[in-house]
Amino acid sequence: MKTNRSNFTSRIGFILSAAGSAVGLGNIWRFPYLVAQYGGGTFLLCYIVLAVTFGFALMVAEISLGRKTGLSAIGAFTSLNKNYRFVGILGAVIPAIILPYYSVIGGWVLKYMAVFFTGGVHTAAKDDYFTGFISGVGEPILWFSIFITLTALVVICGVEKGIEKVSKFMMPLLVVLTVAISLYVLTIDGALEGVKYYIMPHMSDFSVKTVLAAMGQLFYSMSLAMGIMITYGSYMSKSTNLESSVHQIEIFDTGIAFFAGLMIVPAVFAFSGGDTSKLNAGPGLMFITLPKVFNSIPLGNILGSIFFILVFFAAVTSAISLMEAVVSNLMDFFHWPRRRTSIVVFLYCLLMGIPSSLGFGIWDFIQPLGMSILDAWDFISNSILMPIVALFTCFFVGFVIKPQTIIDEACAEGAVFKSKTLFIVVIKWVAPLILVAILISSILNALGIFVI
């Protein structure tokens, strides 16, 4: 049964809020090093093709489920077919797992933003600075607590006064900052060679691994299979054109990812003298390698300050969407008011985030699945649960409620769904095959049998 829900006040409010969810840490550091690792322009092309086919189909499905039912993940699946309530539950669990450890990383971003703002570029560039910081106890937890508090304050304010207002401010500014830094980076000596490496296809690097890596990035990058787009869809007006909105979210998301790569890859390439191994550094790319880059170039402290503002905006808008998904599910289930629900989720995140933070320090002896606590949660949520939820969502839409249900929702109030044939083919046949491949490769990768 539908509940009385808030709504985004405008189409641009919905698009910027959904784009804010999609644009996160995965765009700023994960996308650039994956592009560099998997063949430059080859990976870019592969990612774009997957984004406008697989990503498009799944995002249309999720937003439509939310808008049609006016409910978050659990309620949406339950109202359409009670036998598939478990898919909504799994979808609701994922953001509840991700939000605490994601906020720990958000705290790291806040710390570095503060360091650069106070002129600490030389300090941040030291070899042991990052490791020394995250292995501490009090300071990492303090910054994590500040980050999750800021996130909770926005969510408490609601859809119109909180999420939409913040997104309308942060997302345009994020675009401006990303483009500005990218253009400045191109003026650095040696950067143009990095640009060439970044955008030129290297077909010899193309393989199944490239496709699977690009596919996996879509989950990070587009907030798919987390219940987030279902939740945001439930706040979407029937008069908003669903198909064109999804296309614009994709353009936003892919554009930011591309410019992030244009900002990071040439800078690191120039700094390292063309050593591509410096790009494949995971979290270290942002917190170890890039401070060294900023320390070595003119205006590095100013550039670094702007960069970490940008990263903070990306991190906090994604954290807001993760928290909103959890809050919305609990509000639908328990019929609690927003303020009480937000406070409960905030306290839960504080409690659950502490182990992920301490896992790099005094609790580093705890190694679930042979990983740090944070990495274990990341693997369970992103590599196992998200492909499973996406696979069941495709089956649910393709064979249970049928694609026509989604098509009818996309055509609400006379809208035209131009890509309905593509949607049907992808959601029923193409996406499930790719998802099975991702799930198998993730499990084999964890077992050390097959490495992506």
C-alpha distance (Angstrom), angle and dihedral (degrees) to the residues before:
residue distance angle dihedral
M1 . . .
K2 3.78 . .
T3 3.77 119.5 .
N4 3.78 129.0 -148.5
R5 3.78 101.0 -90.0
S6 3.73 137.9 -178.7
N7 3.79 117.4 -114.9
F8 3.77 136.7 -150.1
T9 3.78 106.3 -99.8
S10 3.80 95.2 -137.2
R11 3.77 144.2 14.4
I12 3.80 91.8 -110.1
G13 3.80 89.0 51.0
F14 3.80 90.5 56.3
I15 3.81 93.6 44.8
L16 3.81 94.4 48.6
S17 3.81 92.3 45.2
A18 3.80 93.0 48.7
A19 3.81 90.4 43.7
G20 3.80 88.5 49.5
S21 3.78 88.2 55.9
A22 3.79 92.1 48.6
V23 3.81 95.8 44.7
G24 3.79 106.9 72.9
L25 3.77 143.8 121.4
G26 3.80 89.5 -51.6
N27 3.81 89.6 65.8
I28 3.79 96.2 45.7
W29 3.80 102.9 47.6
R30 3.82 110.5 1.5
F31 3.80 98.3 51.9
P32 3.82 96.1 50.5
Y33 3.78 96.1 52.0
L34 3.83 92.6 43.8
V35 3.80 89.6 53.1
A36 3.79 89.9 50.5
Q37 3.79 93.2 45.1
Y38 3.80 98.0 47.0
G39 3.77 105.2 47.9
G40 3.80 107.7 -68.3
G41 3.79 109.2 -117.9
T42 3.81 90.0 18.8
F43 3.79 90.7 64.3
L44 3.82 91.1 42.7
L45 3.79 91.7 54.6
C46 3.79 92.5 44.8
Y47 3.81 91.7 49.2
I48 3.81 93.8 48.7
V49 3.82 92.0 49.8
L50 3.80 91.1 50.1
A51 3.82 92.3 44.7
V52 3.82 93.8 55.0
T53 3.84 93.1 44.6
F54 3.81 114.2 27.4
G55 3.79 96.4 20.4
F56 3.79 92.1 45.5
A57 3.81 94.0 49.8
L58 3.80 95.9 47.6
M59 3.80 93.7 44.3
V60 3.82 91.7 49.9
A61 3.81 89.2 49.4
E62 3.81 94.5 49.5
I63 3.82 96.7 44.7
S64 3.81 90.3 46.3
L65 3.81 92.2 51.2
G66 3.80 89.4 53.3
R67 3.79 96.5 44.8
K68 3.80 94.5 44.2
T69 3.81 94.5 51.6
G70 3.80 100.2 29.2
L71 3.79 87.3 -136.4
S72 3.80 140.8 107.0
A73 3.80 124.1 -107.9
I74 3.82 101.0 -70.7
G75 3.79 94.9 42.5
A76 3.81 93.9 42.8
F77 3.80 95.8 55.7
T78 3.81 92.5 39.3
S79 3.79 94.5 51.7
L80 3.81 92.4 50.7
N81 3.81 97.3 42.7
K82 3.80 123.5 -7.7
N83 3.81 91.4 -153.7
Y84 3.81 88.9 67.2
R85 3.78 96.7 50.6
F86 3.81 87.4 110.9
V87 3.83 90.0 67.8
G88 3.79 89.9 57.9
I89 3.80 90.5 47.2
L90 3.81 91.5 52.1
G91 3.79 89.3 46.8
A92 3.80 90.0 52.0
V93 3.81 92.7 48.3
I94 3.81 93.9 56.1
P95 3.84 98.7 66.1
A96 3.81 88.4 41.7
I97 3.82 87.9 58.4
I98 3.81 96.2 41.5
L99 3.82 100.9 44.2
P100 3.85 98.7 67.9
Y101 3.82 97.2 48.6
Y102 3.82 92.6 37.4
S103 3.81 87.8 55.5
V104 3.81 89.9 52.7
I105 3.81 87.9 59.6
G106 3.81 88.3 44.2
G107 3.79 86.9 57.5
W108 3.80 89.8 54.2
V109 3.82 88.7 53.5
L110 3.81 91.0 51.2
K111 3.80 90.5 49.9
Y112 3.82 92.4 52.4
M113 3.79 91.3 45.3
A114 3.80 88.7 55.2
V115 3.82 91.9 46.0
F116 3.81 93.1 52.4
F117 3.81 92.5 43.6
T118 3.79 89.1 56.8
G119 3.82 92.5 50.2
G120 3.78 96.2 -101.3
V121 3.80 99.0 139.5
H122 3.84 91.9 122.4
T123 3.78 91.0 50.6
A124 3.82 94.2 47.9
A125 3.82 90.4 49.7
K126 3.82 93.7 61.7
D127 3.80 114.9 114.0
D128 3.79 96.8 -120.9
Y129 3.80 99.7 35.3
F130 3.82 98.5 97.7
T131 3.80 94.8 42.7
G132 3.79 91.0 46.7
F133 3.80 91.2 51.5
I134 3.82 99.9 47.5
S135 3.81 92.9 43.3
G136 3.80 90.5 60.2
V137 3.79 125.6 95.1
G138 3.79 113.8 -144.1
E139 3.80 103.9 31.0
P140 3.84 99.6 50.6
I141 3.82 90.2 46.7
L142 3.82 90.3 48.4
W143 3.82 93.2 54.1
F144 3.81 91.1 42.8
S145 3.82 88.9 52.1
I146 3.81 91.7 50.9
F147 3.79 91.4 49.8
I148 3.82 95.2 49.6
T149 3.82 90.3 44.8
L150 3.81 91.6 55.0
T151 3.80 89.3 48.1
A152 3.80 92.7 49.8
L153 3.81 93.0 49.3
V154 3.81 90.7 57.9
V155 3.82 92.8 47.1
I156 3.82 92.1 47.9
C157 3.82 88.5 56.7
G158 3.80 89.5 61.5
V159 3.79 137.2 -133.5
E160 3.81 102.0 -51.5
K161 3.81 101.9 30.8
G162 3.79 96.3 34.1
I163 3.81 119.7 23.7
E164 3.81 98.6 26.7
K165 3.82 95.7 42.5
V166 3.81 93.7 48.1
S167 3.82 92.4 45.4
K168 3.81 92.4 50.2
F169 3.80 88.6 55.4
M170 3.80 102.0 37.9
M171 3.81 103.1 40.1
P172 3.84 99.2 56.9
L173 3.81 89.5 43.8
L174 3.79 90.2 49.2
V175 3.81 90.0 54.0
V176 3.81 92.3 49.3
L177 3.81 92.9 48.3
T178 3.82 93.1 46.9
V179 3.80 93.7 50.8
A180 3.82 92.8 43.2
I181 3.81 94.3 51.8
S182 3.81 90.8 44.5
L183 3.79 91.6 54.5
Y184 3.80 91.9 47.6
V185 3.80 92.1 49.4
L186 3.81 89.6 56.4
T187 3.81 89.0 64.8
I188 3.83 92.8 60.7
D189 3.81 115.6 105.2
G190 3.79 110.1 -99.0
A191 3.82 94.2 14.1
L192 3.82 95.4 112.5
E193 3.81 90.3 63.1
G194 3.78 86.3 55.6
V195 3.80 90.5 51.2
K196 3.79 89.7 52.7
Y197 3.80 90.7 50.0
Y198 3.81 90.3 47.4
I199 3.81 100.7 51.1
M200 3.82 104.9 25.5
P201 3.82 113.1 96.3
H202 3.79 116.6 -118.8
M203 3.78 100.5 -163.8
S204 3.79 92.0 -177.7
D205 3.82 86.2 70.0
F206 3.81 93.4 53.6
S207 3.80 114.2 112.9
V208 3.78 143.7 130.4
K209 3.80 86.0 -79.9
T210 3.81 89.2 61.1
V211 3.80 91.9 54.1
L212 3.80 93.5 45.9
A213 3.81 92.1 47.0
A214 3.82 90.7 50.6
M215 3.79 90.0 46.6
G216 3.78 92.3 50.4
Q217 3.80 90.3 49.7
L218 3.80 89.6 58.2
F219 3.80 90.0 66.3
Y220 3.80 91.7 52.2
S221 3.76 92.9 41.5
M222 3.81 105.5 42.3
S223 3.82 103.1 35.5
L224 3.79 91.6 -119.5
A225 3.82 126.0 165.1
M226 3.81 93.4 14.6
G227 3.79 99.5 98.0
I228 3.80 89.1 -113.4
M229 3.79 97.4 112.9
I230 3.81 90.1 44.9
T231 3.81 88.6 53.9
Y232 3.81 93.9 46.5
G233 3.80 89.4 45.1
S234 3.80 89.1 57.2
Y235 3.83 87.7 60.8
M236 3.81 92.8 48.4
S237 3.80 121.7 109.2
K238 3.80 118.3 -120.4
S239 3.79 88.1 -128.5
T240 3.80 92.3 62.3
N241 3.80 112.1 98.4
L242 3.79 103.6 -118.3
E243 3.81 100.0 -163.3
S244 3.81 96.7 50.0
S245 3.82 90.7 43.4
V246 3.81 90.7 56.2
H247 3.80 90.7 48.9
Q248 3.80 90.3 52.5
I249 3.80 92.3 48.4
E250 3.81 88.7 52.2
I251 3.81 91.5 49.9
F252 3.80 90.7 49.5
D253 3.78 93.3 47.6
T254 3.81 97.8 43.8
G255 3.81 92.3 41.6
I256 3.81 93.0 54.4
A257 3.81 90.6 46.2
F258 3.81 91.1 50.3
F259 3.81 93.9 49.1
A260 3.81 90.3 45.1
G261 3.78 87.1 57.6
L262 3.80 90.7 45.8
M263 3.78 87.1 52.5
I264 3.81 99.3 45.0
V265 3.82 108.8 29.8
P266 3.86 98.0 54.4
A267 3.82 91.3 42.9
V268 3.81 93.9 51.4
F269 3.81 90.7 39.9
A270 3.81 91.3 54.8
F271 3.81 92.9 43.5
S272 3.80 93.9 49.6
G273 3.79 96.2 42.9
G274 3.81 91.5 -116.0
D275 3.83 97.3 -45.0
T276 3.81 101.4 151.5
S277 3.81 92.1 -170.6
K278 3.82 87.5 74.5
L279 3.81 88.4 66.5
N280 3.80 95.1 57.0
A281 3.78 95.5 66.0
G282 3.81 103.4 115.8
P283 3.82 112.1 -150.7
G284 3.79 87.7 -7.5
L285 3.81 89.1 69.9
M286 3.79 90.8 69.2
F287 3.78 101.0 33.2
I288 3.82 103.3 32.9
T289 3.81 111.4 19.8
L290 3.82 100.6 37.8
P291 3.84 95.2 50.8
K292 3.81 86.6 55.2
V293 3.80 89.0 50.8
F294 3.82 92.5 50.1
N295 3.79 90.0 47.4
S296 3.80 91.0 55.5
I297 3.82 101.1 49.1
P298 3.83 135.1 68.4
L299 3.81 113.9 -88.5
G300 3.80 87.5 11.0
N301 3.79 95.9 149.5
I302 3.82 92.4 51.2
L303 3.79 91.8 44.2
G304 3.80 91.1 48.0
S305 3.80 91.4 50.1
I306 3.80 91.3 52.3
F307 3.79 91.1 45.0
F308 3.80 94.0 54.5
I309 3.82 90.9 46.1
L310 3.80 86.0 55.7
V311 3.81 92.1 47.9
F312 3.81 90.7 47.6
F313 3.81 91.2 53.1
A314 3.81 90.2 50.1
A315 3.81 92.8 46.2
V316 3.80 97.1 46.5
T317 3.82 96.2 46.4
S318 3.81 89.3 53.5
A319 3.81 91.6 45.4
I320 3.81 89.3 51.5
S321 3.80 90.8 54.8
L322 3.81 91.9 47.2
M323 3.80 91.7 51.0
E324 3.80 92.1 44.0
A325 3.81 90.3 54.4
V326 3.81 90.9 53.3
V327 3.82 93.6 43.0
S328 3.80 92.9 47.1
N329 3.81 93.3 51.2
L330 3.80 91.6 50.1
M331 3.82 91.8 46.4
D332 3.81 90.4 52.2
F333 3.81 92.8 45.8
F334 3.82 102.1 41.7
H335 3.84 98.9 22.6
W336 3.80 89.6 -130.3
P337 3.82 120.9 159.2
R338 3.80 116.5 -100.9
R339 3.81 96.8 -110.3
R340 3.81 95.0 53.3
T341 3.81 92.6 43.9
S342 3.80 92.4 48.9
I343 3.80 91.9 51.0
V344 3.82 91.5 49.9
V345 3.81 90.9 50.6
F346 3.81 90.7 45.7
L347 3.83 91.4 53.9
Y348 3.81 90.7 45.7
C349 3.81 90.7 52.9
L350 3.80 92.0 49.0
L351 3.78 90.3 52.6
M352 3.82 96.5 43.6
G353 3.80 96.2 41.5
I354 3.80 95.5 57.7
P355 3.86 95.1 71.7
S356 3.83 90.3 51.0
S357 3.80 89.5 52.6
L358 3.80 95.2 45.1
G359 3.81 90.2 46.4
F360 3.81 88.5 81.8
G361 3.80 92.4 50.9
I362 3.79 133.9 20.0
W363 3.83 92.3 0.9
D364 3.80 96.2 46.9
F365 3.82 89.1 114.4
I366 3.82 87.9 71.5
Q367 3.81 104.7 89.1
P368 3.82 112.6 170.9
L369 3.81 109.8 -169.1
G370 3.82 86.4 0.1
M371 3.82 91.0 -67.6
S372 3.78 138.0 102.0
I373 3.81 113.9 -86.5
L374 3.82 91.7 -104.7
D375 3.80 93.5 47.8
A376 3.80 91.2 47.9
W377 3.80 92.4 54.4
D378 3.81 89.0 46.1
F379 3.81 91.9 51.9
I380 3.82 94.2 47.2
S381 3.80 94.1 48.3
N382 3.81 102.3 37.1
S383 3.78 104.6 29.6
I384 3.81 101.2 34.8
L385 3.81 114.6 18.6
M386 3.80 99.3 37.3
P387 3.83 95.9 54.3
I388 3.83 88.9 45.5
V389 3.82 92.6 51.7
A390 3.81 91.7 45.0
L391 3.82 90.7 49.4
F392 3.81 92.9 51.0
T393 3.80 90.5 44.8
C394 3.80 90.3 55.0
F395 3.81 91.0 48.7
F396 3.81 91.6 45.8
V397 3.81 93.2 51.1
G398 3.81 96.0 36.7
F399 3.80 100.6 45.9
V400 3.81 111.8 8.9
I401 3.80 109.2 44.3
K402 3.85 90.4 11.3
P403 3.83 127.2 -130.6
Q404 3.80 91.0 -91.4
T405 3.82 89.2 71.8
I406 3.80 89.6 60.8
I407 3.79 93.0 40.9
D408 3.81 90.7 53.9
E409 3.80 90.3 51.6
A410 3.82 91.7 48.3
C411 3.81 88.1 51.8
A412 3.82 94.3 51.7
E413 3.80 116.3 143.8
G414 3.79 93.5 10.5
A415 3.80 98.6 -53.7
V416 3.81 117.9 153.0
F417 3.82 119.3 -128.3
K418 3.80 101.2 -153.4
S419 3.81 96.3 177.8
K420 3.79 99.2 50.3
T421 3.82 94.6 120.8
L422 3.81 91.0 51.7
F423 3.80 89.0 46.7
I424 3.82 93.5 53.2
V425 3.81 95.0 47.3
V426 3.80 94.5 46.3
I427 3.81 98.4 42.7
K428 3.82 94.4 46.5
W429 3.79 104.1 36.4
V430 3.80 118.4 2.7
A431 3.81 102.3 44.7
P432 3.83 96.3 48.2
L433 3.81 91.7 54.1
I434 3.80 92.4 50.0
L435 3.80 91.7 45.6
V436 3.79 92.5 52.6
A437 3.81 88.9 50.7
I438 3.82 91.2 50.1
L439 3.79 92.5 48.8
I440 3.81 93.3 48.8
S441 3.81 92.9 46.2
S442 3.82 91.1 48.7
I443 3.78 92.2 53.6
L444 3.80 93.2 45.1
N445 3.78 90.2 46.6
A446 3.80 90.5 53.5
L447 3.80 89.4 51.2
G448 3.78 90.1 51.0
I449 3.78 92.6 -117.6
F450 3.79 98.1 113.1
V451 3.78 124.5 19.5
I452 3.81 124.7 -156.6
